[in-house]
Amino acid sequence: MKRFASLIVALALGAAGLTLVTPTSASAWVSTGCTWDIVFVRYNISSGSWSPGINAWNAESIPRTYTSSPSDAVVGLGTLNNSSVSYDGIANWTCSSGTTTSATGRINTAYTSGYSSTKLRSLTVHELGHILGLDHPSSGCMIMRSSTSTRYGTCGLSTPASDDIAGVNAIY
């Protein structure tokens, strides 16, 4: 009888043009190919509002933690003022055999001086995501989208999205 009822439901859905689809997990995160071999990623802030971005990543359940340690920092965070480039922030890292050994992040004040604190957090969370090992996905609403106008303006993101978090958890 149960089998007959299931067949009737399936036929009814088919007749109505409806299909039952089993959800699948999707991910669009992209790895830089480099990861830290340390759990506590030590940083120093020389200038700029990086703390909200650090706090946003540290609030997530991920296997790496940003820790302030000016005397032995492996990540240097600061600002630059360069209107001859097209980016509002940049991260660079040194990678040896897949292991990140040092990194820098810069907020470009030539473009960010008018940013709200939330938009600036979106930028710093993005750059800190690179330092953790995430690269730019080509689509979707994730903090790692390359364009601030997309991740903040279109998607409204200023903290890591679930896919960003899944990416960090997957690579560590």
N, C-alpha and C positions, 0 to 999 in steps of 0.2 A: 504494500500500500504506500509506504514511504517513497519507494522508487517511482511509482505512478504519479504521486503528488509532485515530486521533483521534475518529472517530465512535463507535467502540465504547466508548472511555473516557467520552465525553460521555453516551452512553446508559446506561452502568453507573452513573455518578454520579447521573444523573437518576432512575434506578430506585431508587437507594438514598436518594433524597430529599436529596442533597447538591448544593450549588451552589458553583461556583468564583466568587469575587468578587475583582475586582481592587481592591486597597486604594487609597483616595484619601487625600490629605492633608487633615486637618481642622484648623481653627484657630478658636479661640474668643476670642482676644485682642481687645481693644477699645481704640481710640485716644481720647485726650482731645481730639484735634484741635490740640494744641500740641506743637511740637518745638523743641529748642535749635538755634540756628544756629552753635554753637561745639562743637568736639570735646571739649575738656576743660572739664567742668562743675565750676567752682570752688566749694568749700564751706568753711564754718566751723562747727565744733561748739562751741556754748557750754555744753551740758550733755547728758547722756544717753549711752547706749551705741550710737552710730551706726556705729562703725568696722566691726563684723562684717557689717552690711548693705552698707556701701560695698565691703568686700572681696569679698563674694559677687557683687555686680554686676560689679566690676572683674575678677573671675576668668573671666567669660564673654566669648565672642567677639562683642562688640557694638561699634557704631561711636561710642560715647560712653564717656568715662572720667571718673569722679569724681576730682578732684584737690584736695587740701587747699591752701587759699590764703586764710588769714584776712584778709589786708589788702585783697584785692579779690574777695571771695566774692560769687557771685550766688545762692547757696543758703545759707540759715541753718538750722542744725539744733539742736534743743534739746528741752526738756521743758516740760510744764505739769502742773498738779495740779488737775483739775477734775472732781469726781464728779457735777456736775449735767448732764453730757453723757453720751452713750451710747458714745462711741468711745474706743478705747485708743491710737489714734494718728491723726494727721491731716497731710495735705499740702495746701498751697495754692500756687498759682502765678499769675503775671501773664502774660497772653497778649495779644499784639498782632498782629493779622493772621496768626494761626497760629504765631507765634514766641514761645516762652517767653523772658521777659526776666529773671525772678527767681522764686525759690520759697522756701518754708519747709517744714520738717517738724518735728512735735512728737510726742514720746512722752508719753502721759498717765499719769503716775505714780500717779494715783488708782486705776488699774486694773492697772498693770503691775508694781507693787512685788513681787508674788509670782511673776512669770514666771521660768521657767528662762532661761538664756542662749540656748538654742536657740529657745525660743518668742519671746523678745525679738528675735532675729535675724529670725525670720519676719515680725514686725511691721515692723521697719525696712526689710527688703528690699521689703516691700509698699509702704510709703510712698515709698521711693526710686524704685520703679517708676512711681508717679504722677508724680514729678518728671521722670522720663525721658519721660513722655507716654502711659503706659498707664492705662486706666480699668478698672472692674470688669466682668468677664464674668459672664454669668448662670448658667453651669454649668461643670462640669469641675474638675479638680484643678490649679489654677494659683496661683502666689503672689499674683496680683491678685484672687482671690476676695475679696469684701468682708468676710467674717467670719473673724476669727482662729480661731474654733472650727472652721470648715470647713477653711481652708487649712492650719492646723497640727494641730488635733485630729483631723479626719477624714482629711485627705489626707497629713498628716505632713510638710508642706513647710516648709523654713526657708531655701531658696535658690530662685533663679528656676527654674521648670519650662521644658521645651523650648518650650512655647507662648508663655511670657512672653518668652523670648529671641527667638523668631521674630517676635513683635510688635515689639520694639524694632528688630530688623534690618529689618523691613518699613517702618517709618515713617521711617527715616533713609536 
